[in-house]
Amino acid sequence: DHVRLLLDVDGGLFGAEGMLNRECRLVDAESPRDWTVFRICISYQYSAAKELREFMSDGVVASSDPDDSHLLALQRGKDNEDAQNESAMAQRIGDPVKFGDHVQFLHVLSNKFVTIRSTETAVLERENLKVVLDPEGDEGSHVKISARLKIDEELGGAVMNRTEIYLEMADSETTSPQYVHVSDKKCPGASIAFTNHSASTPTSGGGGNKYAEAGSTREVNCSLSKSIWRL
């Protein structure tokens, strides 16, 4: 399904521009609709991708022969994993999303996954983890759909339209669960391409980059504190 994530408290929407800016923000309803539409995907496997990434991140390996047999084997493993992920996703299209499911949110406009960075702190609320858009995704892209109301959790079944939910980090390395959360404070500085009612900066091509006005958005991060969302 293609969905939008509505914050229960004030009606703001989970949004991202995605092309020029990977930041995730809470934006208002006047923002372009494309910035707030996500596709629900199954939890992809990333073991082969992680192994390749770690291999390539080594400074010695990065300068090695591109025809290295081990490197080629790792690349083939990632390609096979990508194909298996796409096949598994195709088989699940049309299945209802249920409470407790582990899913990923793909930003439709940019084709990038909402991803929690377990090693990076949020910009505005430094005690929390950063949430960004990532073109590949990783284990930090896995999110558990948790019911806010106990009765919904006990009944199980499909998540209905506008049901109150929590978005829980599925692969947390800590004992305490962490959640996709909206900052209490508003972002103080301007940010590129987040609203449609802010001034543009002229460019030589006659166009411009639109900036969100200071204080018009809030940061989306990952926190021990919960934010209530509606799909």
Z-matrix of the N, CA and C atoms (Angstrom, degrees):
N
C 1 1.455
C 2 1.527 1 111.38
N 3 1.318 2 115.10 1 152.55
C 4 1.457 3 121.42 2 168.53
C 5 1.525 4 107.23 3 -97.85
N 6 1.316 5 116.35 4 129.40
C 7 1.459 6 120.87 5 -173.32
C 8 1.521 7 110.32 6 -135.27
N 9 1.331 8 114.79 7 166.58
C 10 1.460 9 122.75 8 168.06
C 11 1.525 10 107.12 9 -123.14
N 12 1.322 11 116.14 10 147.70
C 13 1.456 12 122.33 11 -178.83
C 14 1.522 13 108.99 12 -107.25
N 15 1.313 14 114.49 13 112.17
C 16 1.467 15 122.28 14 -176.30
C 17 1.521 16 109.48 15 -102.05
N 18 1.332 17 116.84 16 126.42
C 19 1.464 18 120.30 17 174.99
C 20 1.511 19 108.46 18 -72.66
N 21 1.322 20 116.96 19 128.64
C 22 1.462 21 121.59 20 -172.73
C 23 1.522 22 112.55 21 -65.69
N 24 1.337 23 117.49 22 -32.03
C 25 1.469 24 121.07 23 -170.57
C 26 1.518 25 112.30 24 -69.26
N 27 1.344 26 117.47 25 -54.24
C 28 1.467 27 119.09 26 -172.76
C 29 1.523 28 113.97 27 -125.74
N 30 1.327 29 117.45 28 6.47
C 31 1.449 30 119.58 29 175.35
C 32 1.510 31 115.66 30 81.42
N 33 1.336 32 118.60 31 7.30
C 34 1.452 33 120.55 32 174.69
C 35 1.513 34 110.94 33 -68.03
N 36 1.316 35 116.91 34 163.32
C 37 1.457 36 122.69 35 -176.29
C 38 1.525 37 111.27 36 -117.95
N 39 1.327 38 115.56 37 141.07
C 40 1.461 39 121.06 38 171.70
C 41 1.525 40 106.36 39 -65.69
N 42 1.327 41 117.32 40 122.23
C 43 1.457 42 119.55 41 -176.26
C 44 1.514 43 113.10 42 -142.32
N 45 1.315 44 114.94 43 159.06
C 46 1.458 45 122.33 44 175.70
C 47 1.514 46 108.18 45 -157.84
N 48 1.326 47 116.50 46 144.90
C 49 1.460 48 120.14 47 175.63
C 50 1.523 49 109.90 48 -80.19
N 51 1.317 50 117.49 49 -46.07
C 52 1.447 51 122.45 50 167.74
C 53 1.506 52 117.85 51 85.92
N 54 1.317 53 118.73 52 -31.05
C 55 1.455 54 120.79 53 -176.63
C 56 1.529 55 111.35 54 -86.57
N 57 1.326 56 116.25 55 -48.71
C 58 1.461 57 121.25 56 179.69
C 59 1.526 58 112.22 57 -102.48
N 60 1.307 59 116.25 58 -18.16
C 61 1.453 60 121.33 59 -171.63
C 62 1.525 61 109.30 60 -139.41
N 63 1.326 62 117.28 61 125.53
C 64 1.464 63 121.05 62 -178.51
C 65 1.521 64 112.39 63 -91.77
N 66 1.338 65 117.81 64 -1.70
C 67 1.459 66 120.93 65 -178.27
C 68 1.524 67 111.59 66 -63.35
N 69 1.329 68 115.71 67 148.57
C 70 1.464 69 121.88 68 173.76
C 71 1.518 70 108.21 69 -110.93
N 72 1.303 71 116.90 70 130.69
C 73 1.458 72 122.40 71 -176.03
C 74 1.521 73 110.86 72 -135.56
N 75 1.310 74 115.18 73 163.36
C 76 1.462 75 121.67 74 166.91
C 77 1.518 76 106.20 75 -92.97
N 78 1.335 77 116.37 76 119.42
C 79 1.461 78 121.48 77 -176.06
C 80 1.525 79 109.16 78 -117.07
N 81 1.325 80 116.17 79 167.27
C 82 1.457 81 119.40 80 -179.11
C 83 1.527 82 110.76 81 -88.23
N 84 1.315 83 115.34 82 171.01
C 85 1.465 84 121.62 83 -174.90
C 86 1.520 85 112.76 84 -67.98
N 87 1.343 86 118.22 85 -14.49
C 88 1.459 87 121.16 86 179.91
C 89 1.525 88 112.12 87 -82.66
N 90 1.314 89 117.39 88 -9.73
C 91 1.459 90 120.51 89 179.29
C 92 1.525 91 110.02 90 -66.39
N 93 1.334 92 118.00 91 154.61
C 94 1.474 93 120.22 92 179.32
C 95 1.527 94 111.88 93 -53.67
N 96 1.298 95 116.52 94 133.83
C 97 1.464 96 120.94 95 -175.53
C 98 1.527 97 111.85 96 -59.74
N 99 1.344 98 116.73 97 -35.33
C 100 1.459 99 120.44 98 -178.01
C 101 1.525 100 112.09 99 -58.22
N 102 1.309 101 117.18 100 -28.74
C 103 1.469 102 120.36 101 -177.51
C 104 1.520 103 111.98 102 -74.95
N 105 1.312 104 118.10 103 -12.72
C 106 1.466 105 120.76 104 -173.72
C 107 1.529 106 113.20 105 -118.14
N 108 1.327 107 117.73 106 13.84
C 109 1.463 108 120.99 107 -178.16
C 110 1.531 109 109.34 108 -106.03
N 111 1.336 110 115.89 109 129.77
C 112 1.458 111 122.65 110 -178.89
C 113 1.527 112 109.86 111 -128.20
N 114 1.303 113 114.67 112 151.75
C 115 1.465 114 121.64 113 174.75
C 116 1.525 115 108.45 114 -105.29
N 117 1.326 116 117.29 115 131.03
C 118 1.460 117 120.89 116 177.16
C 119 1.526 118 108.92 117 -82.62
N 120 1.334 119 115.96 118 125.22
C 121 1.455 120 122.36 119 179.38
C 122 1.524 121 109.79 120 -120.59
N 123 1.318 122 116.07 121 161.46
C 124 1.458 123 119.87 122 172.94
C 125 1.527 124 109.11 123 -69.15
N 126 1.321 125 117.26 124 168.27
C 127 1.460 126 120.97 125 174.82
C 128 1.518 127 109.42 126 -76.15
N 129 1.321 128 116.19 127 113.34
C 130 1.457 129 120.55 128 179.51
C 131 1.526 130 110.77 129 -75.42
N 132 1.339 131 115.02 130 156.50
C 133 1.451 132 121.83 131 174.08
C 134 1.536 133 109.19 132 -86.30
N 135 1.331 134 116.72 133 139.70
C 136 1.461 135 120.34 134 -176.66
C 137 1.526 136 113.28 135 -131.79
N 138 1.323 137 118.53 136 15.31
C 139 1.461 138 119.95 137 -175.91
C 140 1.530 139 111.76 138 -64.89
N 141 1.342 140 117.78 139 -44.40
C 142 1.460 141 120.68 140 179.54
C 143 1.522 142 110.82 141 -68.63
N 144 1.332 143 116.84 142 -39.59
C 145 1.465 144 120.62 143 178.21
C 146 1.525 145 110.90 144 -63.32
N 147 1.329 146 116.45 145 -39.63
C 148 1.459 147 120.62 146 178.89
C 149 1.519 148 111.36 147 -65.27
N 150 1.323 149 116.16 148 -42.07
C 151 1.463 150 120.34 149 179.72
C 152 1.527 151 110.93 150 -63.46
N 153 1.328 152 116.89 151 -42.06
C 154 1.462 153 120.72 152 177.99
C 155 1.525 154 110.77 153 -66.06
N 156 1.322 155 116.83 154 -43.01
C 157 1.460 156 120.67 155 -179.80
C 158 1.526 157 111.36 156 -61.30
N 159 1.322 158 116.81 157 -43.84
C 160 1.458 159 120.67 158 179.56
C 161 1.527 160 111.11 159 -66.06
N 162 1.327 161 116.74 160 -37.52
C 163 1.458 162 121.19 161 178.13
C 164 1.524 163 110.69 162 -64.44
N 165 1.329 164 116.79 163 -44.41
C 166 1.455 165 121.59 164 -177.87
C 167 1.522 166 113.32 165 -73.36
N 168 1.326 167 116.82 166 -24.57
C 169 1.471 168 120.14 167 -177.75
C 170 1.519 169 112.07 168 -76.12
N 171 1.324 170 117.76 169 -14.15
C 172 1.458 171 121.57 170 176.95
C 173 1.524 172 108.26 171 -70.95
N 174 1.325 173 117.44 172 126.68
C 175 1.463 174 121.62 173 -177.08
C 176 1.510 175 113.11 174 -59.47
N 177 1.321 176 117.09 175 -34.67
C 178 1.457 177 120.57 176 -179.83
C 179 1.519 178 110.48 177 -71.09
N 180 1.324 179 116.05 178 -42.99
C 181 1.462 180 121.11 179 -178.68
C 182 1.518 181 111.30 180 -67.60
N 183 1.324 182 116.06 181 -37.61
C 184 1.459 183 120.33 182 -176.20
C 185 1.520 184 111.73 183 -59.89
N 186 1.341 185 117.65 184 -27.00
C 187 1.458 186 120.56 185 -178.87
C 188 1.527 187 112.41 186 -98.49
N 189 1.337 188 117.30 187 8.62
C 190 1.457 189 120.92 188 -176.87
C 191 1.520 190 111.43 189 -81.10
N 192 1.327 191 115.15 190 175.99
C 193 1.456 192 123.12 191 -179.77
C 194 1.521 193 110.39 192 -63.13
N 195 1.345 194 118.53 193 124.70
C 196 1.475 195 120.34 194 179.74
C 197 1.528 196 112.86 195 -63.95
N 198 1.345 197 117.37 196 -15.67
C 199 1.453 198 121.11 197 177.23
C 200 1.522 199 112.68 198 -90.45
N 201 1.343 200 116.44 199 9.11
C 202 1.461 201 121.15 200 179.52
C 203 1.534 202 109.40 201 -54.42
N 204 1.325 203 116.87 202 130.51
C 205 1.463 204 121.34 203 -174.01
C 206 1.518 205 112.46 204 -63.78
N 207 1.343 206 116.76 205 -37.19
C 208 1.461 207 119.49 206 -179.98
C 209 1.525 208 110.85 207 -68.31
N 210 1.331 209 116.02 208 -40.68
C 211 1.464 210 120.86 209 177.73
C 212 1.527 211 110.79 210 -61.93
N 213 1.319 212 116.57 211 -43.60
C 214 1.463 213 120.40 212 179.50
C 215 1.528 214 111.11 213 -64.43
N 216 1.344 215 115.60 214 -37.99
C 217 1.469 216 119.23 215 178.64
C 218 1.520 217 110.81 216 -65.08
N 219 1.329 218 116.29 217 -39.88
C 220 1.459 219 119.85 218 178.47
C 221 1.525 220 111.10 219 -65.73
N 222 1.337 221 116.33 220 -38.98
C 223 1.467 222 119.75 221 179.03
C 224 1.523 223 110.97 222 -65.92
N 225 1.335 224 116.54 223 -40.86
C 226 1.467 225 119.94 224 177.15
C 227 1.529 226 110.58 225 -63.28
N 228 1.345 227 115.67 226 -38.85
C 229 1.462 228 119.33 227 177.78
C 230 1.519 229 111.87 228 -61.88
N 231 1.337 230 116.67 229 -40.95
C 232 1.468 231 120.16 230 178.35
C 233 1.529 232 110.81 231 -66.88
N 234 1.340 233 116.60 232 -41.67
C 235 1.464 234 120.07 233 179.13
C 236 1.530 235 110.62 234 -60.84
N 237 1.322 236 116.09 235 -42.73
C 238 1.468 237 120.28 236 178.13
C 239 1.530 238 111.17 237 -64.33
N 240 1.328 239 115.33 238 -39.75
C 241 1.463 240 119.72 239 178.61
C 242 1.522 241 110.77 240 -64.28
N 243 1.329 242 116.95 241 -42.03
C 244 1.466 243 120.82 242 177.68
C 245 1.529 244 110.73 243 -60.14
N 246 1.336 245 116.05 244 -43.03
C 247 1.464 246 120.03 245 -179.86
C 248 1.529 247 111.26 246 -65.56
N 249 1.320 248 116.59 247 -39.47
C 250 1.462 249 120.57 248 178.41
C 251 1.527 250 111.23 249 -66.01
N 252 1.323 251 116.22 250 -38.25
C 253 1.466 252 119.99 251 177.56
C 254 1.526 253 111.09 252 -62.99
N 255 1.320 254 116.29 253 -44.84
C 256 1.460 255 119.88 254 -179.84
C 257 1.525 256 110.96 255 -65.24
N 258 1.325 257 116.92 256 -38.91
C 259 1.460 258 120.85 257 178.95
C 260 1.523 259 110.92 258 -65.31
N 261 1.341 260 115.97 259 -44.15
C 262 1.465 261 120.13 260 179.34
C 263 1.521 262 110.79 261 -63.73
N 264 1.340 263 116.94 262 -38.66
C 265 1.462 264 121.03 263 178.98
C 266 1.528 265 110.25 264 -65.36
N 267 1.324 266 117.70 265 -41.49
C 268 1.460 267 121.40 266 -179.96
C 269 1.523 268 111.32 267 -62.10
N 270 1.324 269 116.64 268 -35.58
C 271 1.457 270 120.26 269 -179.86
C 272 1.523 271 112.58 270 -72.16
N 273 1.331 272 117.23 271 -22.82
C 274 1.467 273 120.67 272 -176.35
C 275 1.527 274 113.09 273 -97.16
N 276 1.304 275 117.94 274 -5.54
C 277 1.471 276 120.03 275 -179.62
C 278 1.529 277 109.61 276 -59.52
N 279 1.316 278 115.04 277 129.70
C 280 1.461 279 120.73 278 -178.58
C 281 1.508 280 114.05 279 97.10
N 282 1.343 281 117.78 280 -14.78
C 283 1.461 282 120.26 281 177.21
C 284 1.530 283 109.87 282 -72.38
N 285 1.330 284 118.79 283 140.45
C 286 1.475 285 119.98 284 177.91
C 287 1.523 286 111.77 285 -69.33
N 288 1.307 287 115.64 286 146.23
C 289 1.468 288 121.29 287 174.16
C 290 1.526 289 107.74 288 -82.72
N 291 1.333 290 116.61 289 128.63
C 292 1.453 291 121.15 290 -176.41
C 293 1.528 292 110.93 291 -114.19
N 294 1.327 293 115.36 292 156.51
C 295 1.456 294 119.68 293 175.54
C 296 1.527 295 109.51 294 -59.76
N 297 1.317 296 115.13 295 135.08
C 298 1.456 297 120.31 296 -177.83
C 299 1.512 298 113.84 297 94.29
N 300 1.339 299 117.73 298 -12.03
C 301 1.464 300 120.48 299 178.29
C 302 1.520 301 110.80 300 -66.18
N 303 1.328 302 115.46 301 145.58
C 304 1.458 303 121.91 302 171.50
C 305 1.527 304 107.24 303 -98.87
N 306 1.311 305 116.49 304 122.89
C 307 1.463 306 121.48 305 -175.34
C 308 1.525 307 109.95 306 -134.02
N 309 1.317 308 114.97 307 175.04
C 310 1.457 309 122.28 308 170.84
C 311 1.522 310 108.59 309 -128.33
N 312 1.339 311 115.30 310 149.96
C 313 1.460 312 120.72 311 177.92
C 314 1.528 313 108.64 312 -109.18
N 315 1.325 314 115.53 313 116.46
C 316 1.456 315 122.28 314 179.26
C 317 1.525 316 109.02 315 -98.11
N 318 1.327 317 116.66 316 119.36
C 319 1.462 318 122.11 317 177.08
C 320 1.530 319 107.66 318 -70.29
N 321 1.327 320 116.65 319 113.60
C 322 1.459 321 121.52 320 -169.58
C 323 1.526 322 111.95 321 -63.28
N 324 1.319 323 117.89 322 -43.00
C 325 1.463 324 121.14 323 -175.74
C 326 1.522 325 111.72 324 -62.58
N 327 1.321 326 117.12 325 -44.99
C 328 1.465 327 121.02 326 -175.01
C 329 1.524 328 113.58 327 -97.15
N 330 1.347 329 117.00 328 -12.80
C 331 1.465 330 122.37 329 -176.57
C 332 1.535 331 110.62 330 60.75
N 333 1.339 332 116.12 331 40.01
C 334 1.459 333 121.94 332 178.86
C 335 1.526 334 109.56 333 -123.77
N 336 1.333 335 115.59 334 151.64
C 337 1.448 336 121.12 335 -176.56
C 338 1.541 337 111.77 336 -92.09
N 339 1.330 338 115.37 337 139.54
C 340 1.465 339 120.15 338 169.06
C 341 1.527 340 107.27 339 -65.19
N 342 1.333 341 116.30 340 124.39
C 343 1.462 342 120.77 341 -171.99
C 344 1.523 343 110.76 342 -137.52
N 345 1.327 344 115.08 343 132.18
C 346 1.466 345 121.71 344 176.73
C 347 1.514 346 108.35 345 -90.16
N 348 1.327 347 116.93 346 125.57
C 349 1.455 348 122.26 347 -179.86
C 350 1.529 349 109.30 348 -91.94
N 351 1.323 350 116.23 349 104.15
C 352 1.467 351 120.17 350 -175.06
C 353 1.524 352 113.03 351 -70.90
N 354 1.335 353 117.24 352 -14.09
C 355 1.468 354 120.75 353 -178.95
C 356 1.522 355 112.88 354 -111.09
N 357 1.337 356 117.43 355 6.03
C 358 1.470 357 120.54 356 -179.52
C 359 1.525 358 109.70 357 -124.54
N 360 1.319 359 115.95 358 136.92
C 361 1.459 360 120.36 359 178.79
C 362 1.521 361 110.58 360 -89.13
N 363 1.319 362 115.34 361 151.54
C 364 1.460 363 121.28 362 177.69
C 365 1.525 364 110.05 363 -63.75
N 366 1.303 365 116.52 364 156.63
C 367 1.466 366 121.18 365 -177.45
C 368 1.522 367 111.43 366 -77.00
N 369 1.330 368 117.28 367 -46.11
C 370 1.463 369 120.95 368 -174.20
C 371 1.527 370 111.95 369 -85.75
N 372 1.314 371 116.74 370 -45.83
C 373 1.465 372 121.75 371 178.82
C 374 1.527 373 107.92 372 -109.41
N 375 1.329 374 115.89 373 92.95
C 376 1.454 375 122.12 374 -169.74
C 377 1.530 376 113.68 375 -65.87
N 378 1.319 377 117.03 376 -16.39
C 379 1.463 378 120.23 377 178.94
C 380 1.532 379 111.92 378 -79.85
N 381 1.322 380 117.53 379 -7.79
C 382 1.456 381 122.35 380 -177.15
C 383 1.524 382 111.33 381 -109.10
N 384 1.327 383 116.34 382 169.60
C 385 1.458 384 122.30 383 179.76
C 386 1.528 385 110.65 384 -90.85
N 387 1.318 386 115.11 385 152.59
C 388 1.460 387 121.11 386 -179.40
C 389 1.529 388 110.57 387 -78.20
N 390 1.330 389 116.33 388 142.70
C 391 1.462 390 123.68 389 173.37
C 392 1.527 391 107.87 390 -119.74
N 393 1.329 392 116.08 391 125.00
C 394 1.465 393 121.20 392 -176.08
C 395 1.529 394 110.01 393 -136.92
N 396 1.322 395 115.45 394 176.37
C 397 1.468 396 121.43 395 169.14
C 398 1.525 397 108.65 396 -96.81
N 399 1.331 398 116.32 397 135.87
C 400 1.458 399 121.40 398 -179.00
C 401 1.528 400 109.28 399 -130.67
N 402 1.332 401 118.64 400 131.30
C 403 1.471 402 120.00 401 -175.59
C 404 1.522 403 113.82 402 -66.35
N 405 1.323 404 117.72 403 -30.06
C 406 1.463 405 121.20 404 -178.84
C 407 1.524 406 111.91 405 -96.50
N 408 1.337 407 116.08 406 -37.80
C 409 1.450 408 120.52 407 -171.79
C 410 1.518 409 110.40 408 79.58
N 411 1.320 410 116.23 409 165.49
C 412 1.465 411 121.83 410 175.43
C 413 1.527 412 107.54 411 -158.70
N 414 1.338 413 116.21 412 -165.39
C 415 1.464 414 118.65 413 -179.09
C 416 1.523 415 112.41 414 -58.98
N 417 1.323 416 117.25 415 -25.84
C 418 1.457 417 121.54 416 178.15
C 419 1.513 418 113.50 417 -72.06
N 420 1.333 419 117.09 418 -6.52
C 421 1.467 420 121.14 419 177.30
C 422 1.524 421 112.19 420 -85.71
N 423 1.338 422 116.81 421 -10.59
C 424 1.461 423 121.29 422 -178.51
C 425 1.526 424 110.61 423 -78.81
N 426 1.320 425 116.38 424 124.02
C 427 1.457 426 122.83 425 -178.07
C 428 1.529 427 108.88 426 -127.20
N 429 1.314 428 116.17 427 135.54
C 430 1.466 429 121.46 428 177.39
C 431 1.527 430 109.67 429 -94.77
N 432 1.331 431 116.81 430 131.08
C 433 1.460 432 121.97 431 176.50
C 434 1.526 433 108.17 432 -84.57
N 435 1.327 434 116.67 433 108.95
C 436 1.465 435 121.44 434 -178.41
C 437 1.526 436 109.97 435 -111.27
N 438 1.317 437 116.55 436 139.12
C 439 1.465 438 121.44 437 179.28
C 440 1.526 439 110.25 438 -76.38
N 441 1.320 440 115.98 439 138.56
C 442 1.464 441 119.27 440 174.81
C 443 1.524 442 110.15 441 -74.73
N 444 1.335 443 117.20 442 -41.45
C 445 1.465 444 121.88 443 -178.12
C 446 1.521 445 110.10 444 -92.91
N 447 1.307 446 116.35 445 133.21
C 448 1.466 447 121.41 446 -176.89
C 449 1.520 448 111.68 447 -59.65
N 450 1.328 449 116.61 448 -35.93
C 451 1.460 450 119.83 449 -178.35
C 452 1.523 451 111.38 450 -63.01
N 453 1.344 452 117.51 451 -37.04
C 454 1.465 453 120.79 452 177.50
C 455 1.526 454 110.43 453 -64.92
N 456 1.333 455 115.82 454 -40.01
C 457 1.461 456 120.58 455 179.94
C 458 1.530 457 110.81 456 -66.86
N 459 1.330 458 116.35 457 -40.64
C 460 1.465 459 120.12 458 -178.88
C 461 1.519 460 111.92 459 -69.17
N 462 1.318 461 116.52 460 -37.84
C 463 1.466 462 120.34 461 179.58
C 464 1.518 463 111.76 462 -72.76
N 465 1.360 464 115.71 463 -27.07
C 466 1.456 465 119.46 464 -178.98
C 467 1.511 466 110.72 465 66.01
N 468 1.298 467 116.20 466 -149.28
C 469 1.454 468 119.50 467 177.59
C 470 1.521 469 112.49 468 80.42
N 471 1.336 470 114.55 469 -170.18
C 472 1.453 471 121.27 470 -173.75
C 473 1.528 472 111.51 471 -75.27
N 474 1.326 473 115.14 472 150.03
C 475 1.464 474 121.67 473 173.55
C 476 1.519 475 107.48 474 -79.09
N 477 1.319 476 116.62 475 118.42
C 478 1.453 477 121.15 476 -178.01
C 479 1.520 478 111.07 477 -86.60
N 480 1.327 479 115.21 478 162.13
C 481 1.456 480 121.30 479 179.67
C 482 1.534 481 111.16 480 -57.09
N 483 1.318 482 116.26 481 129.31
C 484 1.466 483 125.42 482 177.36
C 485 1.528 484 114.10 483 68.78
N 486 1.327 485 117.58 484 15.84
C 487 1.460 486 119.97 485 172.61
C 488 1.521 487 109.47 486 -68.10
N 489 1.326 488 117.08 487 141.14
C 490 1.466 489 121.07 488 179.81
C 491 1.524 490 109.79 489 -74.89
N 492 1.326 491 116.12 490 127.31
C 493 1.462 492 121.12 491 -177.29
C 494 1.522 493 110.67 492 -136.65
N 495 1.331 494 115.02 493 163.40
C 496 1.459 495 123.12 494 166.43
C 497 1.518 496 107.37 495 -111.45
N 498 1.321 497 116.51 496 147.12
C 499 1.456 498 122.10 497 174.18
C 500 1.521 499 107.44 498 -106.84
N 501 1.318 500 115.72 499 104.02
C 502 1.459 501 121.89 500 -172.67
C 503 1.530 502 110.48 501 -100.32
N 504 1.320 503 116.08 502 136.69
C 505 1.459 504 120.99 503 175.98
C 506 1.517 505 108.70 504 -62.54
N 507 1.335 506 117.24 505 119.15
C 508 1.463 507 120.79 506 -171.02
C 509 1.516 508 113.10 507 -77.39
N 510 1.317 509 117.77 508 -33.47
C 511 1.464 510 121.52 509 -174.03
C 512 1.525 511 111.71 510 -112.39
N 513 1.315 512 116.37 511 42.92
C 514 1.457 513 120.68 512 -179.64
C 515 1.522 514 110.65 513 -66.93
N 516 1.341 515 116.41 514 136.91
C 517 1.453 516 121.71 515 177.75
C 518 1.527 517 111.33 516 -90.64
N 519 1.312 518 117.20 517 0.43
C 520 1.456 519 121.29 518 179.47
C 521 1.524 520 109.50 519 -101.91
N 522 1.336 521 115.86 520 161.65
C 523 1.464 522 120.04 521 179.92
C 524 1.521 523 111.58 522 -75.65
N 525 1.320 524 117.08 523 -27.06
C 526 1.464 525 120.90 524 -179.91
C 527 1.518 526 110.35 525 -90.34
N 528 1.326 527 118.53 526 131.31
C 529 1.465 528 120.13 527 179.23
C 530 1.527 529 111.36 528 -64.81
N 531 1.327 530 115.71 529 147.10
C 532 1.457 531 122.25 530 177.83
C 533 1.522 532 109.05 531 -122.69
N 534 1.323 533 116.28 532 151.45
C 535 1.457 534 121.29 533 -169.58
C 536 1.524 535 111.49 534 -132.48
N 537 1.337 536 115.20 535 151.20
C 538 1.461 537 120.54 536 170.20
C 539 1.524 538 106.95 537 -66.75
N 540 1.321 539 115.25 538 124.09
C 541 1.465 540 121.79 539 -164.43
C 542 1.527 541 109.79 540 -136.94
N 543 1.315 542 115.67 541 151.47
C 544 1.464 543 121.57 542 176.68
C 545 1.522 544 108.93 543 -107.90
N 546 1.315 545 116.61 544 133.05
C 547 1.461 546 121.26 545 -177.90
C 548 1.524 547 111.28 546 -63.68
N 549 1.332 548 115.18 547 148.29
C 550 1.461 549 120.04 548 174.96
C 551 1.522 550 110.57 549 -71.49
N 552 1.324 551 116.22 550 -35.71
C 553 1.461 552 121.13 551 -179.69
C 554 1.516 553 110.70 552 -85.58
N 555 1.322 554 114.94 553 152.45
C 556 1.457 555 120.35 554 174.15
C 557 1.527 556 109.32 555 -88.51
N 558 1.327 557 116.06 556 151.00
C 559 1.462 558 121.05 557 -179.30
C 560 1.526 559 109.41 558 -67.39
N 561 1.321 560 117.47 559 122.69
C 562 1.460 561 119.92 560 -172.88
C 563 1.519 562 114.95 561 -75.01
N 564 1.331 563 117.62 562 -29.05
C 565 1.458 564 119.94 563 -175.58
C 566 1.508 565 113.09 564 -99.72
N 567 1.327 566 115.83 565 164.83
C 568 1.456 567 120.69 566 175.23
C 569 1.518 568 109.23 567 -70.51
N 570 1.324 569 116.53 568 149.72
C 571 1.455 570 121.33 569 -179.73
C 572 1.515 571 109.21 570 -136.84
N 573 1.305 572 116.14 571 139.00
C 574 1.453 573 120.40 572 -173.85
C 575 1.534 574 112.34 573 -64.36
N 576 1.317 575 114.22 574 135.53
C 577 1.468 576 122.22 575 166.05
C 578 1.513 577 115.44 576 55.60
N 579 1.330 578 118.12 577 53.50
C 580 1.459 579 118.29 578 176.51
C 581 1.519 580 114.72 579 -121.50
N 582 1.304 581 120.15 580 -21.57
C 583 1.459 582 119.34 581 175.81
C 584 1.520 583 110.16 582 -133.06
N 585 1.318 584 115.51 583 163.67
C 586 1.459 585 119.28 584 -177.96
C 587 1.525 586 112.32 585 -103.63
N 588 1.339 587 117.30 586 8.98
C 589 1.453 588 118.84 587 -178.70
C 590 1.520 589 111.61 588 -119.67
N 591 1.358 590 116.70 589 19.87
C 592 1.447 591 119.63 590 177.94
C 593 1.522 592 109.97 591 -107.74
N 594 1.316 593 115.66 592 164.23
C 595 1.457 594 120.71 593 -175.15
C 596 1.521 595 111.11 594 -69.50
N 597 1.322 596 116.13 595 152.42
C 598 1.453 597 121.78 596 177.15
C 599 1.517 598 109.85 597 -101.83
N 600 1.332 599 114.58 598 149.65
C 601 1.448 600 120.67 599 174.96
C 602 1.515 601 108.19 600 -96.07
N 603 1.328 602 119.24 601 119.13
C 604 1.457 603 120.46 602 -176.48
C 605 1.522 604 111.54 603 -61.45
N 606 1.302 605 115.53 604 148.23
C 607 1.456 606 121.08 605 175.09
C 608 1.503 607 108.33 606 -127.60
N 609 1.347 608 115.39 607 169.24
C 610 1.459 609 119.56 608 -178.22
C 611 1.515 610 111.89 609 -63.59
N 612 1.338 611 115.95 610 -22.67
C 613 1.456 612 119.65 611 -179.18
C 614 1.515 613 113.79 612 -84.94
N 615 1.319 614 117.00 613 1.92
C 616 1.444 615 120.12 614 178.30
C 617 1.508 616 113.55 615 90.68
N 618 1.347 617 117.02 616 -8.72
C 619 1.451 618 120.08 617 178.74
C 620 1.505 619 110.50 618 -98.96
N 621 1.308 620 117.09 619 -149.41
C 622 1.449 621 120.55 620 178.34
C 623 1.499 622 111.67 621 178.93
N 624 1.304 623 116.49 622 162.28
C 625 1.452 624 122.80 623 176.65
C 626 1.512 625 109.00 624 -94.68
N 627 1.304 626 117.27 625 125.01
C 628 1.457 627 120.97 626 179.03
C 629 1.522 628 110.43 627 -81.79
N 630 1.314 629 116.12 628 137.86
C 631 1.454 630 121.76 629 -178.70
C 632 1.520 631 110.51 630 -118.79
N 633 1.337 632 115.48 631 141.65
C 634 1.456 633 119.67 632 173.13
C 635 1.513 634 108.63 633 -73.22
N 636 1.306 635 115.86 634 136.80
C 637 1.447 636 120.27 635 177.97
C 638 1.522 637 110.10 636 -66.83
N 639 1.320 638 116.42 637 146.42
C 640 1.459 639 121.02 638 178.31
C 641 1.526 640 109.64 639 -55.85
N 642 1.326 641 116.17 640 130.69
C 643 1.458 642 120.45 641 179.03
C 644 1.512 643 115.34 642 83.60
N 645 1.344 644 118.24 643 6.40
C 646 1.472 645 119.97 644 -177.54
C 647 1.524 646 113.07 645 -96.69
N 648 1.337 647 117.33 646 -9.14
C 649 1.461 648 120.70 647 179.45
C 650 1.524 649 109.63 648 -132.05
N 651 1.321 650 115.43 649 164.67
C 652 1.459 651 121.21 650 173.79
C 653 1.526 652 109.56 651 -125.53
N 654 1.291 653 115.95 652 152.46
C 655 1.461 654 121.45 653 -176.40
C 656 1.528 655 110.90 654 -76.55
N 657 1.324 656 115.96 655 137.26
C 658 1.462 657 121.66 656 168.95
C 659 1.524 658 107.22 657 -99.42
N 660 1.329 659 116.71 658 123.37
C 661 1.458 660 121.24 659 -179.15
C 662 1.524 661 109.37 660 -138.79
N 663 1.315 662 117.38 661 -168.28
C 664 1.460 663 122.14 662 178.92
C 665 1.511 664 108.55 663 -121.17
N 666 1.331 665 117.29 664 125.94
C 667 1.454 666 121.84 665 -167.35
C 668 1.527 667 111.17 666 -142.50
N 669 1.336 668 114.99 667 163.49
C 670 1.460 669 120.31 668 169.92
C 671 1.527 670 110.31 669 -70.86
N 672 1.331 671 116.13 670 -22.01
C 673 1.466 672 121.44 671 178.08
C 674 1.529 673 109.71 672 -82.98
N 675 1.326 674 116.10 673 145.68
C 676 1.452 675 121.59 674 -176.46
C 677 1.527 676 111.65 675 -97.82
N 678 1.311 677 115.47 676 143.71
C 679 1.461 678 122.27 677 166.73
C 680 1.517 679 107.23 678 -116.46
N 681 1.318 680 115.81 679 140.64
C 682 1.469 681 121.15 680 -179.07
C 683 1.514 682 109.12 681 -91.97
N 684 1.341 683 115.56 682 126.53
C 685 1.446 684 121.54 683 179.11
C 686 1.524 685 110.38 684 -117.03
N 687 1.345 686 114.99 685 158.55
C 688 1.462 687 122.09 686 171.03
C 689 1.521 688 107.55 687 -127.21
N 690 1.328 689 116.91 688 132.30
C 691 1.472 690 121.41 689 176.70
C 692 1.512 691 110.11 690 -82.93
